[in-house]
Amino acid sequence: VQGHLCSSEVTSSLTPTEFFELDPADDPFLDIGKGQVDDPAEVRNWDAKSALDALGEGSASQMRLVAAQGDTAWVELVLCNSTSGEVSSGDTNNYLAVPIALQIEVGNNSWEASLIKRRDLPKEEQDLVTLNLVTLLR
């Protein structure tokens, strides 16, 4: 896979989404035959064109929480002016690499917290884990 890193000017305006709480992930094999839960209305009615039109001319990149339900969250990421024109539009094997960080709070003496290697941190950061990710967008 070929890709190029998104410029820092594109991502510098991104602010973190608000914290949200998800339920523990369910084992899909335990839920066989229970039926599926529909996506929230915010997700079913989400429209890319409307999201882009709401930005307006000269807007900055943004990230926002669309909805959260159960153990799943839907996040909208809009990158403004992310292509430099150096990649041909017909090249289907070229991706835009966008670095993001996912910060997870595992706490309240959960078993997940016991898997975190402890460091001397302020009390409000003791149960936070930051995962640095690179998303590839086509």
Buried (B, 14 or more C-beta within 10 A) or exposed (E): EEBEEBEEEBBEEBEEBEEEEEEEEEEEEEEEEEEEEEBBEBEEEBEEEEBEEEEEEEEBBBBEBBBBBEEBBBBBBBBBEBEEEEBEEEEEEBBBEBEBEEEBBBEEEEEBBEEBEEEEEEEEEBBEBEEEEEEEEE
